[in-house]
């Protein structure tokens, strides 16, 4: 008869096979490093008992070592958006006794991860799906910012209500200012914030019985220089508009400059609004009407959830923080149409 392997030779793969689960799920249960269902916990415990599995003590100790360091992965750090987000993260990390290590992507590799941090915050698309799946299979704690996890992955994410904020702003332009032809400058095509802000804009138009016109939609790319060029082109083509809803405050700045350089006044000739309520928005001429996004709170909450995942093995799967519209002078009243 074949010999039954001793418990010392039974591996986590054997436990996963007996439990009918992936090795990543078994690892989450045993190391308490990620969210799992009660049924998965029960099946792992039963398989461990039946196989008399005893984890390698040295490996277990190595896995449980902490360096009290959180990682943050970014594509880049630029503009007014990042300082408040980083301030919120730094506050959250410091209050919990962690340090924050920030790295930008270089050549498709990441400088923060399991080798030097206890968990990472992943900003938007700074890791692709394959990289996320690899780290998830290793049961490495992660929290995503401004993007939901790929299908089939249970990675917590934190963002704010982009669609509701954009819809509320468009509602204001229609209902309070009387505008009908509202142009929209969206962000990058692969950006979740951009997608939901455009959805909010379109839903408001539909709710008010205003037809969507593709010539009133262009890509500002969340960039002041690109927005400037788009708006100058609109003016040159004689596009008829009442207001321009810029997808973020950076592109709103470019929009205002483009209109001013074309000899047009804001808001007397055309209204301009933005999104984010960056620190510079209130100091523009005229001060910018915008959607206030809780950027600093989002950074703080993301750190809070990551630490919960590291220390307790669980975090809220989705957090969407509320936004509000901030009315300043740039939205004006009923503006005259462009010649």
C-alpha positions in Angstrom: 0.0 0.0 0.0 1.2 3.5 -0.8 2.5 5.4 2.2 0.5 8.4 3.5 2.7 11.4 3.4 3.6 12.8 6.8 2.2 16.1 7.9 5.6 17.7 7.5 5.4 17.0 3.7 1.9 18.3 3.2 1.9 21.6 1.5 -0.5 24.5 1.2 -1.2 23.3 -2.3 -2.5 20.0 -0.8 -4.7 22.0 1.6 -6.1 24.1 -1.3 -6.8 20.9 -3.4 -8.6 19.3 -0.4 -10.6 22.4 0.3 -11.4 23.0 -3.4 -10.0 26.5 -3.2 -7.1 28.5 -4.7 -3.8 28.6 -2.9 -4.3 32.4 -2.7 -7.5 32.0 -0.8 -6.0 29.4 1.5 -3.1 31.8 2.2 -5.5 34.6 3.0 -7.3 32.4 5.5 -4.1 31.1 7.2 -2.2 34.4 7.3 -5.3 36.6 7.7 -4.1 38.9 5.0 -7.3 39.5 3.0 -11.1 39.3 2.9 -12.5 35.8 2.6 -16.0 34.3 3.1 -17.0 32.3 6.2 -17.5 29.3 4.0 -14.0 29.5 2.7 -12.6 29.7 6.2 -14.7 26.6 7.2 -13.4 24.6 4.3 -9.8 25.5 4.9 -10.0 24.7 8.6 -11.6 21.3 7.7 -8.9 20.5 5.2 -6.1 21.5 7.6 -7.7 19.2 10.3 -8.1 16.2 7.9 -4.6 16.5 6.5 -3.0 17.4 9.9 -1.3 20.2 8.1 1.4 22.1 10.0 2.8 25.3 8.3 6.5 25.7 8.1 7.3 27.7 11.2 10.1 29.7 9.6 8.0 30.6 6.6 5.1 31.6 8.8 7.4 33.8 10.9 8.8 35.4 7.7 5.3 36.1 6.3 4.2 37.7 9.6 7.2 40.1 9.7 6.2 43.8 9.5 8.3 46.8 8.7 5.5 49.3 9.4 5.9 50.7 5.9 3.1 51.5 3.4 3.7 51.9 -0.3 2.1 54.3 -2.7 2.3 53.7 -6.5 1.7 56.6 -8.9 2.2 57.2 -12.6 3.4 60.7 -11.8 3.0 63.5 -9.3 1.9 66.8 -10.8 -0.7 69.5 -10.6 -2.9 70.6 -7.7 -4.6 67.2 -7.2 -1.8 65.3 -5.4 -0.7 67.5 -2.5 -4.0 67.2 -0.5 -4.2 63.5 -1.3 -0.6 62.9 -0.1 -1.4 65.0 3.0 -4.3 62.8 3.9 -2.3 59.7 3.4 0.6 61.0 5.5 -1.7 61.9 8.3 -3.4 58.5 8.3 -0.1 56.6 8.2 1.5 58.7 10.9 -1.5 58.3 13.3 -1.3 54.5 12.9 2.5 54.4 13.4 3.4 53.7 9.7 5.7 55.4 7.3 4.8 56.1 3.7 7.1 55.1 0.8 6.1 56.8 -2.5 7.2 55.5 -5.9 6.4 56.2 -9.5 6.3 53.5 -12.2 9.5 53.1 -14.2 9.8 50.7 -17.1 6.8 48.6 -16.1 8.3 47.6 -12.8 7.3 48.7 -9.3 9.7 49.9 -6.6 7.3 49.2 -3.7 5.8 45.9 -2.9 6.1 42.7 -0.7 9.9 43.2 -0.5 9.8 46.5 1.3 6.2 47.3 2.5 3.4 45.7 4.4 0.9 46.8 1.8 0.4 49.2 -1.1 -1.9 51.9 -2.2 -2.4 51.8 -6.0 -3.4 55.1 -7.6 -5.6 54.7 -10.7 -3.9 52.7 -13.5 -0.3 52.7 -12.0 -0.5 48.9 -12.0 -2.1 47.0 -14.9 -4.5 44.0 -14.4 -1.8 41.4 -14.8 0.3 43.0 -12.0 -2.7 43.3 -9.7 -3.6 39.7 -10.3 0.0 38.6 -9.5 0.1 40.5 -6.2 -3.4 39.3 -5.3 -2.4 35.7 -5.9 0.4 36.3 -3.3 -2.2 37.6 -0.8 -0.4 40.9 -0.7 -2.6 43.7 0.9 -3.6 46.4 -1.5 -6.2 49.2 -1.7 -7.0 50.8 -5.0 -7.7 54.5 -5.5 -10.1 55.9 -8.1 -10.6 52.6 -9.8 -12.6 49.4 -9.0 -10.7 46.1 -9.0 -10.6 43.9 -12.2 -13.3 41.3 -12.5 -13.0 38.4 -10.1 -10.7 40.2 -7.7 -11.8 41.4 -4.3 -9.4 44.3 -3.8 -10.9 47.2 -1.7 -11.1 50.6 -3.4 -11.7 54.2 -2.4 -13.0 57.0 -4.6 -15.5 59.8 -4.5 -18.9 60.3 -6.1 -17.8 61.6 -9.5 -21.1 60.9 -11.3 -23.3 62.6 -8.6 -21.0 65.6 -8.5 -21.0 66.1 -12.3 -24.7 65.6 -12.5 -25.3 68.2 -9.7 -23.1 70.7 -11.5 -24.8 70.2 -14.8 -28.2 70.4 -13.1 -27.1 73.8 -11.7 -26.0 75.1 -15.0 -29.4 74.1 -16.6 -31.8 74.9 -13.7 -30.2 78.0 -12.1 -28.3 79.6 -14.9 -30.6 78.7 -17.8 -28.0 77.2 -20.0 -28.9 74.7 -22.8 -25.8 74.2 -24.8 -23.2 73.0 -22.3 -19.9 71.7 -23.7 -17.9 69.1 -21.7 -14.2 68.5 -21.6 -13.6 64.9 -20.5 -10.4 63.4 -19.1 -8.3 60.5 -20.3 -10.2 57.7 -22.0 -8.9 55.0 -19.5 -9.6 57.1 -16.4 -12.5 56.1 -14.1 -13.0 59.6 -12.8 -13.4 60.8 -16.4 -15.9 58.1 -17.2 -18.2 58.8 -14.3 -18.0 62.6 -14.7 -19.1 62.3 -18.3 -21.9 59.9 -17.2 -23.2 62.5 -14.7 -23.1 65.2 -17.4 -25.0 63.0 -19.9 -27.6 61.9 -17.4 -28.4 65.5 -16.4 -28.9 66.4 -20.0 -31.2 63.5 -20.5 -33.2 64.2 -17.4 -33.8 67.7 -18.6 -34.8 66.7 -22.1 -31.7 68.2 -23.7 -30.3 66.3 -26.6 -26.6 65.3 -26.4 -24.5 66.7 -29.2 -21.2 65.1 -30.0 -19.7 68.4 -31.2 -20.0 69.6 -27.6 -17.8 66.8 -26.2 -14.0 66.8 -26.5 -11.0 65.4 -24.5 -9.3 67.9 -22.3 -7.2 65.1 -20.8 -7.2 66.7 -17.3 -4.5 69.0 -18.7 -4.5 72.8 -19.0 -2.5 72.9 -22.2 -4.6 70.3 -24.0 -7.8 72.0 -22.8 -6.5 75.4 -24.1 -5.9 74.0 -27.6 -9.4 72.3 -27.7 -11.2 75.5 -26.6 -9.2 77.7 -29.0 -10.3 75.3 -31.8 -13.9 75.5 -30.7 -13.8 79.3 -30.8 -12.1 79.3 -34.2 -14.8 77.0 -35.5 -17.5 79.3 -34.2 -19.0 76.6 -31.9 -22.2 77.9 -30.2 -22.1 77.3 -26.5 -23.5 78.7 -23.3 -21.0 77.1 -20.9 -18.0 74.8 -20.7 -17.9 72.1 -18.0 -14.2 71.2 -17.7 -13.6 67.7 -16.4 -11.2 69.0 -13.7 -9.8 72.3 -12.5 -6.6 71.9 -14.5 -8.5 71.9 -17.7 -10.8 74.7 -16.4 -7.7 76.9 -16.1 -6.7 76.1 -19.7 -10.3 76.8 -20.8 -10.4 80.3 -19.1 -7.0 81.2 -20.6 -8.1 80.2 -24.1 -11.3 82.2 -23.9 -9.5 85.2 -22.5 -6.8 85.0 -25.3 -9.7 84.9 -27.8 -11.1 88.1 -26.5 -14.0 86.5 -24.6 -15.1 87.2 -21.1 -15.9 84.7 -18.3 -18.7 84.5 -17.4 -20.2 87.4 -19.4 -19.7 85.8 -22.8 -19.4 82.2 -21.7 -19.5 80.4 -18.3 -16.8 77.9 -17.1 -17.0 75.4 -14.3 -14.6 72.7 -13.2 -14.2 69.7 -10.9 -12.0 69.0 -7.8 -11.9 72.4 -6.0 -8.2 72.5 -6.2 -6.5 75.2 -4.0 -5.9 77.5 -6.9 -9.6 77.5 -8.1 -10.8 80.2 -5.7 -7.9 82.5 -6.7 -8.6 82.5 -10.4 -10.1 85.5 -12.2 -13.0 85.0 -12.0 -13.0 82.5 -9.0 -14.0 79.1 -10.4 -17.3 77.4 -9.8 -16.4 73.7 -9.3 -17.3 70.4 -7.7 -15.5 70.0 -4.3 -14.0 66.5 -4.2 -12.8 65.2 -0.8 -9.3 64.5 -2.1 -7.5 64.7 1.3 -10.2 62.6 3.0 -9.9 60.0 0.2 -6.2 59.6 0.9 -6.8 59.3 4.6 -9.5 56.7 4.1 -7.4 54.7 1.7 -4.6 54.4 4.3 -7.2 53.5 7.0 -8.5 50.7 4.9 -5.1 49.4 4.0 -4.0 49.3 7.6 -7.2 47.4 8.5 -6.4 44.9 5.7 -2.9 44.4 7.0 -3.8 44.2 10.7 -7.2 42.6 10.7 -7.3 40.9 7.3 -10.5 42.8 6.2 -11.5 46.1 4.8 -14.6 47.7 3.3 -14.8 46.5 -0.3 -15.9 49.9 -1.6 -16.0 53.5 -0.3 -17.4 56.4 -2.3 -17.1 59.7 -0.5 -19.7 62.5 -1.3 -19.0 65.6 -3.3 -20.6 69.0 -3.4 -20.8 71.9 -5.8 -19.1 75.2 -4.9 -20.7 78.2 -6.6 -18.4 81.1 -7.4 -18.4 83.8 -10.1 -17.3 81.8 -13.2 -20.7 80.2 -13.8 -22.4 83.6 -14.1 -25.9 84.0 -15.3 -27.4 83.5 -18.8 -24.3 84.0 -21.0 -24.4 85.3 -24.5 -23.7 82.8 -27.2 -20.4 82.8 -29.1 -20.6 84.5 -32.5 
